[in-house]
């Protein structure tokens, strides 16, 4: 098989296509979340943290501590919004799997075959259950 054919087979695998779609959709969703955080959440944060404090410009020697704090705060706010929207809000609408059904058979200790739960003798080896 030539390199071209192997590469074509690799690209056409479902996993690669699914991953590519997930990256594109994830990027678009990231833009939505960023816009929501910048337009709705961060203005609410300014009620708690005054807007005129330049805390993102704080430095400690040559270390830009404020930039790290700002990035950390942005990450935590975005993570909180994603958690609330995806896990808590949309999780209510996602169909949950039914619990597994109760078993209807058991294993015979003598021959390891499956027999009905109510059976008193194994139908394969006739041992007492």
C-alpha positions as CSV (number, residue, x, y, z in Angstrom):
1,X,0.0,0.0,0.0
2,X,1.4,3.4,-0.9
3,X,1.9,6.3,1.4
4,X,-0.8,8.2,-0.3
5,X,-3.3,5.3,0.1
6,X,-2.4,4.9,3.8
7,X,-2.8,8.6,4.4
8,X,-6.2,8.6,2.6
9,X,-7.3,5.6,4.7
10,X,-6.2,7.4,7.9
11,X,-7.9,10.6,7.0
12,X,-11.2,8.9,6.1
13,X,-11.4,7.0,9.4
14,X,-14.4,8.0,11.4
15,X,-12.3,8.9,14.4
16,X,-10.3,11.5,12.6
17,X,-13.4,13.1,11.0
18,X,-15.2,13.1,14.3
19,X,-12.2,14.7,16.0
20,X,-12.0,17.4,13.3
21,X,-15.7,18.2,13.7
22,X,-15.4,18.3,17.5
23,X,-12.5,20.7,17.3
24,X,-14.4,23.0,14.9
25,X,-17.6,22.9,17.0
26,X,-15.6,23.3,20.2
27,X,-13.9,26.4,18.8
28,X,-17.3,27.9,17.9
29,X,-18.7,27.0,21.3
30,X,-15.6,28.6,22.9
31,X,-16.4,31.8,21.1
32,X,-20.0,31.8,22.4
33,X,-18.8,31.1,26.0
34,X,-16.2,33.9,25.7
35,X,-18.7,36.4,24.4
36,X,-21.1,35.4,27.2
37,X,-18.5,35.8,29.8
38,X,-17.2,39.1,28.4
39,X,-20.6,40.6,27.7
40,X,-22.7,39.3,30.7
41,X,-20.6,37.8,33.5
42,X,-17.6,40.2,33.6
43,X,-19.9,43.3,33.8
44,X,-21.5,41.6,36.9
45,X,-18.0,41.0,38.3
46,X,-17.3,44.7,38.2
47,X,-20.0,45.2,40.8
48,X,-17.7,43.1,43.2
49,X,-14.3,44.2,41.9
50,X,-14.3,47.9,41.0
51,X,-13.4,48.6,37.4
52,X,-10.9,51.4,38.1
53,X,-8.4,49.1,39.9
54,X,-5.6,48.0,37.6
55,X,-5.0,44.7,39.4
56,X,-4.1,43.0,36.1
57,X,-1.0,45.2,35.9
58,X,0.4,44.2,39.3
59,X,4.0,43.2,39.2
60,X,6.4,41.6,41.7
61,X,9.9,42.4,40.5
62,X,9.9,41.1,36.9
63,X,6.9,38.8,37.5
64,X,3.5,40.0,36.2
65,X,1.4,38.6,39.0
66,X,-1.7,40.5,37.9
67,X,-1.6,38.9,34.4
68,X,-1.5,35.5,36.1
69,X,-4.3,36.4,38.5
70,X,-6.4,37.8,35.6
71,X,-5.9,34.7,33.4
72,X,-6.8,32.5,36.4
73,X,-9.9,34.5,37.2
74,X,-11.0,34.4,33.6
75,X,-10.4,30.6,33.5
76,X,-12.4,30.0,36.7
77,X,-15.3,32.2,35.5
78,X,-15.4,30.5,32.1
79,X,-15.2,27.0,33.7
80,X,-18.0,27.9,36.1
81,X,-20.2,29.1,33.2
82,X,-19.5,26.0,31.2
83,X,-20.2,23.8,34.2
84,X,-23.5,25.6,34.9
85,X,-24.7,25.6,31.3
86,X,-23.5,22.2,30.1
87,X,-23.7,20.1,33.3
88,X,-26.4,21.6,35.3
89,X,-28.8,23.2,32.8
90,X,-28.4,21.0,29.7
91,X,-27.9,17.9,31.8
92,X,-31.6,18.0,32.7
93,X,-32.6,17.7,29.1
94,X,-30.2,14.9,28.2
95,X,-31.9,11.5,28.3
96,X,-30.4,9.4,31.1
97,X,-29.8,5.7,30.6
98,X,-32.1,3.3,32.4
99,X,-30.5,1.4,35.2
100,X,-29.5,-2.2,34.2
101,X,-32.2,-4.7,34.4
102,X,-32.2,-7.2,37.2
103,X,-30.5,-10.5,36.2
104,X,-32.8,-13.3,35.3
105,X,-30.2,-16.1,35.4
106,X,-27.5,-17.3,37.8
107,X,-24.4,-19.4,37.2
108,X,-24.3,-23.0,38.2
109,X,-21.3,-23.5,40.6
110,X,-20.6,-27.0,39.2
111,X,-20.6,-26.5,35.4
112,X,-20.6,-22.7,35.2
113,X,-23.6,-22.7,32.8
114,X,-26.4,-20.1,33.1
115,X,-29.7,-21.3,34.7
116,X,-32.9,-19.4,35.6
117,X,-32.9,-17.7,39.0
118,X,-35.8,-19.8,40.3
119,X,-34.2,-23.1,39.2
120,X,-33.3,-25.6,42.0
121,X,-31.4,-28.0,39.7
122,X,-29.0,-27.2,36.8
123,X,-30.5,-28.3,33.5
124,X,-27.0,-29.0,32.1
125,X,-25.4,-31.1,34.9
126,X,-28.4,-31.7,37.1
127,X,-26.6,-30.6,40.2
128,X,-28.6,-29.3,43.2
129,X,-28.5,-25.4,43.3
